Structures are given as structure tokens and as C-alpha cells.
Amino acid sequence: MPVDDINAHAWNIYGQRQLAHACLPPVPDQLSWTPWAGVGPGAEVLGDLAGRRVLDIGSGAGHHAVHLARAHGARVTGIELSPTQHQRATSAYADIPSVEFVQGDVAEYLIGAEPFDAAYAIGTLAFLDPHRALPVLRDGLRPGAPLILSLLHTDLHGHGPSTEVVPREQEILLRDDPPLPTLMWILTPGLWEELLTDYGFRVEASELLSPPEGNAPIIQQLIRARRRPNPPPRASSRPRGPRPPAAHAAVGVGAIVHGEQGILLGRHRHGTLELPGGTVEAGESFEGAVVRELGEESGLIARPADVTLVGTLVDHVEGVLRVTVGAIVHAWRGQPATQPDESVGDWAWYPLDRLPDDLFVCSAQILTAWRPGLPIDHSPAHFTPFAAADVRASASQVAWRTVADG
């Protein structure tokens, strides 16, 4: 079952239990980012909220949204995926001025929404894939708007945060019923900062908040970020000088290593799956770059003669021209393995009919250029095949691979 469905099911059951017990938390006197009263700051970290449009991500029973409207004059929209959690909020607070509760997926909701002046999530963003949630939050906030996140740092079992962008099993505890299984992204502060920065935010502060007793296993992170301003418009011309212009293109290679078990893909530390590959270095041939990157990232050994260039893909990423040369590696030696100090690892073989959905865009583009019939969605790129490309391995190459792999 997909992660989103697992978490949605758990929170829907949780809401049913709370409705059955008529359990509704009171509207707090002060906004709290942790389960422990008096630990950490209050709503002041969101700035002056009077008359501002504020997004409550995963609003649950709605008590935080009502507090901000009543005590700080904010106009709050609470977005909640669980129908039963949404029912808890609307059954108690449907008539509160300046508060609206919306039931739905935050990523889908923000696509057509007017940008908000601020947003916050108290313990909820960790249930969403950050690669999916953070881009829509960036686009759903005005430039300069704050985003405040309360997140788990250590969990109920005292397990610390992960250094990889992958979810792990957690539980929602219920008083009189078995716990509900969920999946959460519990990441280090540095990794959260890296993700937020990559997706258009500036992290202004990050702190760890512990329970006042000091003996509970849970520690919370509180991250204060701000949506970066839009870049200034580019001038139509620039002063000329004796020095050449700065480079404005990125040139790389991606290698298709296709064996009996499928396509070789590795997990990037940012979470996506991708082909072996990387940047072409100065004075290096495309075939040489493929061989070098394959060895550095996966430990597989190949020769330039074993590489066939498929063609060139051209697209733009944040104003930078990206040129990617796809290649087929027909023969290799060794077994793929995670290499020290590389950003891609956990190499595995994926059958062509069961390719994952979270492919890196460049890798997806290369694979569909190689096999146009593969059911892979990605942003478009202009593909120019090499006229002399022959993607079939010769008999000697196949024999070398067979012998090398034992």
C-alpha cells in the first residue's frame, strides 16, 4: 500500500475513535509546538498575523486554527486529509469567524489556491513525502512568508533521526485500542535544512525541544524557514568586458546498465532513484565519463569500448541549460555496491515492467529515449539520437560480461 494511503487510513481510524469517545482538545491559551505546555516559543514565531491568511497543514481537531483566529486575528485555513479528523473540527468550530476547514490533500489544494501569508505544521509534515510537499508549499506561499515546522527528532522508542530521505515505521497510540501503523519521515535537522533550501526556502533557525522532565524518549525539532523571494527579472542585455561569459550549462551522462534482473538504479540521498551517471569533467569523453561515474558510484568496472551513446537530451532546470547524454553499458565486471562518500547507493535491479515512480527526471528521460514504450511520466526534454548508435551488444561483449560476473 502506498505511504499516503497507509497514513490516511491510520488517521481516519484515529478520528473515528476520537469521535466515538467525544474527545475534543480545548482551544489553547497559547500555541504550543510540542506536547509539553510551556516548552518552546508560541505563535510569535509566525510574525504579526492580524488579518493575514495562514495555512494550518494537517489541522486535525482544529483547536490550533481557532486559537490563531481568536487570539491573533488571523484568517486561518485548516487543510486535513482525514475525513473523520475534518469532521471533528467542523462539528465543533464550523461557525468560528475567520476560520475555514477544508478536507483534502494539501498538495492538490494548493495548486489552485491564492498564496498564503504564513503556514505551519505541528507534527504533521513528517507524514508527507518532503519531495512532494515542499515544492507545493513553496508555490503556495508568498515570497518572504514564514513556514514553521514542528517535527519528531527522536521517536517513541528513542530512535534518532535518519540521514536518508526515506520513511520508517511508526505508530499512533490509542488509549483503549491497538496502535495504528504509520510511516513517517524523521530526518536530521541538517537534512531538513538541505531539503528546504533545495525547494526554495531559507532556514532561519532550528532548535531541539525536550520534555521538561527529561526522561521521555521523544525530542521535537522546531524549524523556522521562510520562502525565498522571487529572483529579480533578468536584464535584456549586460555590459560587455574582455572576460568570457560564465558558463550557464550543465553537461552530464546517464548509464543504462541492463542485465537479466532488470535496470540498475541507486537511491540518491535526496530520495529519488536514478541511473549511474554524473557530470562530464573537462577533457573527458562521454564514454570515459560513463565508465568513471559507473565505477565511482557503484563499483562496477567497464571499458569505454563497452559503452554505446544513445543520444542527447536537452532541457532547462531553473534557468540552466541541461545537456544529458544517455548511454548503454553492454558489459561490466563486479557486483554493484554502495561506495564510500557517494551521494547515490543502495543499488538494486528493477525489472522494466515494474520500474518505480520516484525516478530522477534525467534518468526517466534517458530510459524513455531508449525505450519509448516504457510507462514513465516526466517533464519533457528534446532528444536527438546519435545516427550511428547501435544498442545491441556484440557477442564478445556479452561473453566478457558473462565471464566477469562468474
C-alpha positions in Angstrom: 0.0 0.0 0.0 1.4 3.5 -0.8 2.7 5.6 2.1 -0.1 8.2 1.6 -2.8 5.6 1.8 -1.3 3.9 4.9 -1.1 7.3 6.7 -4.6 8.4 5.5 -6.1 5.1 6.8 -4.4 5.4 10.2 -5.6 9.0 10.8 -9.1 8.2 9.6 -9.3 5.4 12.1 -7.9 7.7 14.8 -10.5 10.3 14.0 -13.3 7.7 14.2 -12.1 6.6 17.7 -11.9 10.2 18.9 -15.4 10.9 17.6 -16.8 7.8 19.3 -15.3 9.0 22.6 -16.4 12.6 22.0 -12.8 13.6 22.6 -12.0 17.2 21.6 -8.9 19.1 22.8 -9.6 22.5 24.2 -8.6 25.7 22.4 -5.2 26.5 23.9 -4.4 29.8 25.5 -1.0 29.8 23.8 0.1 28.0 20.6 2.4 25.1 21.6 4.7 23.3 19.1 5.2 20.3 21.4 3.0 18.0 23.5 4.5 19.8 26.6 3.0 23.0 27.7 5.4 25.9 28.2 8.2 24.3 26.1 9.4 26.4 23.2 8.0 29.6 21.7 4.4 30.5 20.9 2.7 32.0 17.9 5.1 34.9 17.8 7.4 32.9 15.5 4.8 33.2 12.8 5.1 37.0 12.9 2.2 39.5 13.0 -0.9 37.5 12.0 -3.6 40.2 12.2 -5.6 40.0 9.0 -3.1 37.6 7.4 -4.0 34.4 5.6 -2.5 31.4 7.4 -2.4 27.7 6.4 -2.7 25.0 9.1 -1.2 21.9 7.5 -2.9 18.8 8.9 -5.3 20.8 11.1 -6.8 17.8 12.9 -9.4 18.8 15.5 -9.0 22.5 14.6 -8.1 23.9 18.0 -4.8 25.5 16.9 -6.5 27.2 14.0 -9.2 28.6 16.3 -6.6 29.9 18.7 -4.8 31.9 16.0 -8.1 33.4 14.7 -9.4 34.3 18.2 -6.1 35.4 19.9 -4.2 36.9 16.9 -6.8 38.0 14.4 -5.5 35.6 11.7 -7.6 34.3 8.8 -6.9 30.6 9.0 -7.5 27.7 6.6 -7.1 24.3 8.1 -6.4 21.6 5.5 -6.9 18.0 6.7 -6.7 14.8 4.6 -8.7 12.6 7.1 -12.5 12.9 6.7 -13.0 12.0 10.3 -10.5 14.4 11.6 -12.1 17.1 9.4 -15.5 16.1 10.9 -14.1 16.6 14.4 -13.1 20.2 13.5 -16.3 21.2 11.7 -18.6 19.7 14.3 -17.1 21.9 17.0 -15.9 25.0 15.2 -17.9 25.4 11.9 -19.2 28.8 12.9 -16.0 30.4 14.1 -15.3 33.7 12.2 -12.1 33.8 10.1 -11.6 30.0 10.2 -12.4 27.6 7.4 -11.7 23.9 7.4 -11.0 22.1 4.1 -10.9 18.3 3.7 -8.4 17.1 1.1 -4.8 16.7 0.1 -2.6 19.7 0.8 -0.6 19.3 -2.4 -3.8 19.2 -4.6 -5.4 22.0 -2.6 -2.5 24.5 -3.0 -2.4 24.1 -6.8 -5.4 26.4 -7.3 -5.2 28.4 -4.0 -4.2 32.0 -3.6 -0.8 32.1 -1.9 -0.8 32.3 1.9 1.0 34.8 4.1 2.2 32.1 6.5 2.0 28.3 7.0 2.7 25.9 9.9 2.6 22.2 10.7 2.5 20.8 14.2 3.8 17.3 13.9 2.1 16.7 10.6 4.5 17.4 7.8 6.6 14.3 8.7 3.7 12.1 7.4 4.2 13.6 3.8 6.9 12.9 1.4 9.0 16.1 1.5 9.8 15.8 -2.2 6.1 16.1 -2.8 5.1 18.5 -0.1 7.8 21.1 -0.1 7.5 22.2 -3.8 3.8 22.9 -3.5 4.3 24.7 -0.1 6.9 27.0 -1.8 4.4 27.8 -4.6 1.6 28.1 -2.1 3.3 30.8 0.0 4.0 34.5 -0.8 7.7 35.3 -1.2 9.1 36.0 2.2 6.3 34.2 4.0 7.2 32.1 7.1 6.9 28.3 7.2 7.2 26.9 10.8 7.5 23.1 11.3 7.3 21.0 14.4 8.8 17.6 13.7 9.9 14.5 15.5 13.7 14.3 16.2 13.6 11.1 18.2 10.5 8.8 18.3 8.6 6.9 21.0 11.3 4.3 21.1 14.1 6.9 21.4 15.4 6.2 17.8 17.2 9.2 16.4 16.6 10.8 13.0 17.6 9.3 9.6 20.3 10.7 7.3 18.4 9.5 4.3 15.1 10.8 2.9 13.1 7.6 3.4 10.1 6.9 5.7 10.1 4.5 8.5 7.5 2.6 10.5 5.9 4.4 13.4 2.7 4.1 15.5 -0.2 6.2 16.6 -1.0 5.2 20.1 -4.6 4.8 21.3 -5.8 4.6 24.9 -8.1 1.6 24.6 -7.2 0.1 21.2 -4.2 -1.3 19.4 -1.7 1.2 17.9 -2.2 2.3 14.3 0.8 1.7 12.0 2.1 4.7 10.0 5.1 5.7 8.0 7.0 9.0 8.8 10.0 10.9 7.5 12.0 11.5 10.7 15.1 13.3 9.4 18.1 15.1 10.8 17.9 18.9 11.1 20.7 19.2 8.5 18.8 17.1 6.1 15.6 19.0 6.6 17.6 22.2 6.1 19.0 20.8 2.9 15.6 19.8 1.6 14.0 23.2 2.4 16.9 25.0 0.8 16.7 22.9 -2.4 13.0 23.7 -2.6 13.1 27.5 -2.3 13.2 28.2 1.4 15.7 29.9 3.7 16.1 28.2 7.1 16.4 30.9 9.8 16.6 28.8 12.9 16.4 25.2 14.0 16.2 24.0 17.6 15.6 20.8 19.6 12.9 20.8 22.2 12.9 18.3 25.0 10.2 17.4 27.6 10.6 19.3 30.9 11.0 16.0 32.9 13.9 15.0 30.7 13.1 11.3 30.9 10.8 10.9 27.9 12.3 9.4 24.7 10.7 12.0 22.4 12.6 15.1 21.3 11.0 17.6 18.9 12.6 19.7 16.2 11.3 23.2 15.6 12.4 24.7 12.2 11.7 28.3 11.2 12.0 28.8 7.5 11.0 31.5 5.1 10.0 31.3 1.4 12.8 32.9 -0.6 11.9 36.0 -2.6 11.5 35.5 -6.3 14.7 36.2 -8.2 14.9 39.7 -9.8 14.0 39.9 -13.5 16.9 39.4 -15.8 18.2 42.3 -17.8 17.8 42.1 -21.6 21.5 42.9 -22.1 24.6 43.1 -19.9 27.8 45.1 -20.0 30.5 43.5 -22.1 34.1 43.1 -21.0 37.2 41.3 -22.0 36.4 38.2 -20.0 34.3 35.4 -21.4 30.8 34.9 -20.0 30.3 32.5 -17.2 29.2 29.0 -18.1 25.4 28.5 -18.0 25.0 24.9 -19.0 25.4 21.6 -17.2 26.6 18.6 -19.2 26.3 15.1 -17.8 25.9 11.4 -18.7 23.5 8.7 -17.6 24.2 5.0 -18.0 21.7 2.2 -18.7 23.1 -1.0 -17.2 20.6 -3.6 -18.3 21.0 -7.2 -17.1 18.9 -10.3 -16.7 17.4 -8.9 -13.5 16.5 -5.5 -15.0 17.8 -2.0 -14.9 20.4 -0.9 -12.3 19.1 2.0 -10.1 20.5 3.6 -7.0 18.9 5.7 -4.2 20.1 9.3 -4.0 20.4 10.8 -0.6 17.6 13.2 -1.6 15.3 10.2 -2.1 15.0 9.7 -5.8 16.1 6.6 -7.7 18.5 7.1 -10.6 20.8 5.6 -13.2 24.6 5.7 -12.6 26.0 8.9 -14.0 27.1 12.5 -13.3 28.9 15.5 -14.7 31.3 15.3 -17.6 34.7 16.5 -16.5 37.0 18.8 -18.5 38.8 17.0 -21.3 36.7 13.8 -20.8 34.9 11.9 -23.4 31.2 10.9 -22.8 32.2 7.2 -22.8 35.0 7.9 -20.4 32.6 9.8 -18.1 30.2 6.9 -18.1 33.0 4.4 -17.2 34.3 6.7 -14.4 30.9 7.5 -12.9 29.8 3.9 -13.0 33.0 2.8 -11.1 32.9 5.7 -8.6 29.2 5.3 -7.7 28.5 1.5 -7.9 32.0 -0.2 -8.1 31.2 -1.8 -11.5 34.1 -1.9 -13.9 33.6 -1.2 -17.6 35.6 -0.1 -20.6 34.9 2.8 -23.0 34.6 0.2 -25.8 31.6 -1.3 -23.9 29.7 1.9 -24.0 27.3 2.9 -26.7 26.0 6.5 -26.7 22.2 6.6 -27.4 21.7 10.4 -27.9 21.4 13.8 -26.3 18.6 15.2 -24.1 18.3 18.9 -23.7 16.0 20.7 -21.1 16.1 23.6 -18.7 16.2 23.5 -14.9 15.8 26.7 -13.0 17.3 28.7 -15.9 20.2 26.4 -16.5 20.6 24.6 -19.8 21.0 20.9 -19.0 22.5 18.6 -21.6 22.5 14.9 -20.8 23.9 12.1 -22.9 22.3 8.7 -22.4 24.4 5.6 -22.8 24.1 1.8 -22.8 26.8 -0.2 -20.9 26.9 -3.6 -22.6 29.5 -5.3 -20.4 30.9 -4.9 -16.9 32.6 -6.7 -14.1 31.8 -7.0 -10.5 28.6 -6.5 -8.4 27.0 -3.1 -7.6 27.5 -1.9 -4.1 27.3 1.4 -2.2 30.6 3.3 -2.3 32.0 5.5 0.4 31.3 9.2 0.2 29.0 8.9 -2.8 25.5 10.5 -2.8 23.9 7.5 -4.6 23.9 4.0 -3.1 21.6 1.0 -2.3 22.0 -0.3 -5.8 19.4 -2.7 -7.0 17.9 -4.2 -10.1 14.5 -3.2 -11.3 12.5 -5.1 -14.0 11.4 -3.0 -16.9 7.7 -3.8 -16.2 8.0 -2.7 -12.6 10.0 0.5 -12.6 9.5 2.7 -9.6 7.6 6.0 -9.7 10.2 8.2 -7.9 12.7 8.2 -10.7 15.1 11.2 -11.1 13.9 13.3 -14.0 17.1 12.8 -16.1 17.0 9.1 -15.6 13.4 8.9 -16.6 14.1 10.9 -19.8 17.0 8.6 -20.7 15.0 5.5 -20.2 12.1 6.6 -22.4 14.5 7.8 -25.1 16.0 4.3 -25.1 12.6 2.5 -24.8 9.8 4.9 -25.8 7.2 2.5 -24.8 8.1 2.5 -21.1 5.2 3.8 -19.0 7.2 6.6 -17.2 6.0 10.1 -16.7 8.5 13.0 -16.6 8.9 16.6 -17.7 9.7 16.9 -21.5 13.2 17.1 -23.0 14.4 17.4 -26.6 16.0 14.2 -27.7 18.5 13.9 -30.5 19.5 10.3 -31.3 23.0 9.6 -32.5 22.7 8.3 -36.0 25.4 5.7 -35.6 24.1 4.4 -32.3 23.7 0.6 -32.0 22.3 -0.5 -28.7 22.9 -4.2 -29.3 25.8 -5.8 -27.5 28.3 -7.7 -29.6 28.9 -11.4 -29.0 32.4 -10.7 -27.5 30.9 -8.1 -25.1 28.2 -10.4 -23.9 30.8 -13.2 -23.3 33.1 -10.8 -21.4 30.3 -9.8 -19.1 29.3 -13.4 -18.5 32.8 -14.4 -17.6 33.4 -11.4 -15.4 30.2 -12.0 -13.5 31.1 -15.6 -12.9 
